[in-house]
Amino acid sequence: MAKDRGGKQGDGNRLIAENRKARHAYEVLETIEAGLVLVGTEVKTLREGKGQIDEAYGRIDGDEAFLIGAYIDEYSHGNRLNHQPTRKRKLLMRKAQIRKLRARVEQKGLTLVPLKLYFTERGVAKLLLGLCKGRRVHDKREQSKSRDAKQEIRSHA
């Protein structure tokens, strides 16, 4: 998997944005792939690699899921019909999937966190959402200690 924006992933998808802090701050219990409802200027901007999902989160309202707080820069060659950079964007998922997610989020206090934004081989924009549980400070420390220990073992082997 490429680390730079716009690089190729191992599975043929072109990465636009990745939320690296999410895996540190949250424990990802399950991942869900969802499509996005975008306007033309948003797609053109994402093809240039100008999107951020670091401050974004998912929300379920009724039988619909939304991505809130994602930043997609205005299109450089756009006119007065350009999109708003931080507008609320609808996520495309099956109703049964949305109902199941809503039940888990409401009961267990879990959060929907966007992990990756990418284009598929067919050129369709997709979002990888994580059903996450927040980590406490001592959990984060414990995780970094175990990761460092594993790296130490690998380097001596």
C-alpha positions as CSV (number, residue, x, y, z in Angstrom):
1,M,0.0,0.0,0.0
2,A,1.4,3.4,-1.0
3,K,1.8,6.0,1.7
4,D,1.5,9.1,-0.5
5,R,-1.9,10.5,-1.6
6,G,-3.1,9.4,-4.9
7,G,-0.9,6.3,-4.9
8,K,-2.0,2.8,-5.7
9,Q,-3.0,0.4,-3.0
10,G,-2.3,-3.3,-3.3
11,D,-5.9,-4.1,-4.3
12,G,-6.0,-1.8,-7.3
13,N,-7.7,1.1,-5.5
14,R,-6.4,4.6,-5.7
15,L,-6.1,6.1,-2.2
16,I,-7.2,9.7,-1.8
17,A,-7.2,10.3,1.9
18,E,-6.4,8.2,5.0
19,N,-7.3,8.8,8.6
20,R,-4.1,7.6,10.3
21,K,-5.0,8.9,13.8
22,A,-8.2,6.9,13.9
23,R,-6.4,3.6,14.4
24,H,-4.5,5.1,17.3
25,A,-7.4,6.9,19.0
26,Y,-10.0,4.2,18.4
27,E,-10.2,0.4,18.4
28,V,-11.8,-0.7,15.1
29,L,-14.3,-3.4,15.7
30,E,-15.7,-3.7,12.2
31,T,-15.2,-2.1,8.8
32,I,-17.9,-1.2,6.3
33,E,-17.5,0.0,2.7
34,A,-19.9,2.7,1.5
35,G,-20.4,4.8,-1.6
36,L,-20.7,8.6,-1.5
37,V,-23.2,10.9,-3.1
38,L,-20.9,13.6,-4.7
39,V,-21.4,16.5,-7.1
40,G,-19.2,16.8,-10.2
41,T,-16.8,19.4,-8.8
42,E,-16.2,17.2,-5.8
43,V,-15.2,14.2,-7.9
44,K,-12.8,16.4,-10.0
45,T,-11.2,17.7,-6.8
46,L,-10.9,14.2,-5.3
47,R,-9.2,13.1,-8.6
48,E,-6.6,15.7,-7.8
49,G,-6.1,14.2,-4.3
50,K,-7.4,17.2,-2.4
51,G,-9.6,15.7,0.3
52,Q,-9.3,15.2,4.0
53,I,-11.2,12.9,6.4
54,D,-9.2,13.5,9.6
55,E,-11.9,15.5,11.4
56,A,-14.9,13.7,9.8
57,Y,-17.3,11.2,11.4
58,G,-20.4,9.2,10.3
59,R,-23.9,9.8,11.5
60,I,-27.1,7.8,11.0
61,D,-30.3,9.9,10.7
62,G,-33.4,7.7,10.3
63,D,-32.8,5.3,7.5
64,E,-29.9,7.3,6.0
65,A,-26.2,7.5,6.8
66,F,-24.2,10.7,6.3
67,L,-20.5,11.7,6.3
68,I,-20.1,14.9,8.3
69,G,-17.0,17.1,8.5
70,A,-15.1,15.7,5.6
71,Y,-13.2,18.5,3.7
72,I,-13.1,18.4,-0.1
73,D,-11.4,21.5,-1.4
74,E,-13.2,23.7,-4.0
75,Y,-12.5,22.8,-7.6
76,S,-9.8,25.1,-8.9
77,H,-11.5,25.6,-12.3
78,G,-15.0,25.8,-10.8
79,N,-17.3,28.7,-11.2
80,R,-20.1,30.1,-9.0
81,L,-21.7,26.6,-8.9
82,N,-18.8,25.2,-7.0
83,H,-19.6,22.9,-4.0
84,Q,-19.2,23.8,-0.3
85,P,-16.0,22.2,1.1
86,T,-17.5,20.8,4.3
87,R,-21.1,19.9,3.4
88,K,-23.0,16.9,4.7
89,R,-22.6,14.0,2.3
90,K,-24.9,11.1,2.0
91,L,-23.4,7.6,2.2
92,L,-24.8,4.8,0.0
93,M,-25.5,1.7,2.0
94,R,-28.2,-0.9,2.1
95,K,-31.1,-0.2,4.5
96,A,-30.5,-3.4,6.4
97,Q,-26.9,-2.5,6.9
98,I,-27.8,1.0,8.1
99,R,-30.4,-0.4,10.6
100,K,-27.8,-2.8,12.0
101,L,-25.2,-0.1,12.4
102,R,-27.8,2.3,14.0
103,A,-28.6,-0.4,16.6
104,R,-25.0,-1.0,17.5
105,V,-24.1,2.7,17.7
106,E,-27.1,3.5,19.9
107,Q,-26.8,0.4,22.3
108,K,-23.1,0.2,22.8
109,G,-22.0,3.8,22.3
110,L,-19.8,3.1,19.3
111,T,-18.7,5.6,16.8
112,L,-18.6,5.6,12.9
113,V,-15.1,6.8,11.9
114,P,-14.0,7.2,8.3
115,L,-10.7,5.3,7.8
116,K,-10.0,5.6,4.0
117,L,-11.3,7.5,1.0
118,Y,-10.4,6.0,-2.3
119,F,-11.4,5.4,-6.0
120,T,-12.1,1.8,-7.1
121,E,-10.7,0.4,-10.3
122,R,-13.9,1.4,-12.0
123,G,-13.5,5.0,-10.9
124,V,-16.1,5.0,-8.1
125,A,-15.4,7.0,-4.9
126,K,-15.7,4.8,-1.8
127,L,-15.3,5.3,1.9
128,L,-14.1,2.7,4.4
129,L,-16.0,3.3,7.6
130,G,-14.9,1.8,10.9
131,L,-17.3,0.9,13.7
132,C,-15.1,2.0,16.5
133,K,-14.8,2.1,20.3
134,G,-12.8,5.0,21.8
135,R,-9.5,4.1,23.5
136,R,-8.5,5.5,26.9
137,V,-5.0,7.0,27.5
138,H,-3.7,3.9,29.2
139,D,-5.0,1.7,26.3
140,K,-3.1,3.9,23.8
141,R,0.1,3.6,25.9
142,E,-0.3,-0.2,26.2
143,Q,-0.8,-0.5,22.4
144,S,2.3,1.5,21.6
145,K,4.4,-0.6,24.1
146,S,3.2,-3.9,22.5
147,R,3.9,-2.5,19.0
148,D,7.4,-1.4,20.1
149,A,8.1,-4.9,21.7
150,K,7.0,-6.6,18.4
151,Q,9.4,-4.4,16.4
152,E,12.2,-5.2,18.8
153,I,11.6,-8.9,18.4
154,R,11.5,-8.6,14.6
155,S,14.8,-6.6,14.5
156,H,16.7,-9.2,16.6
157,A,15.3,-12.2,14.7
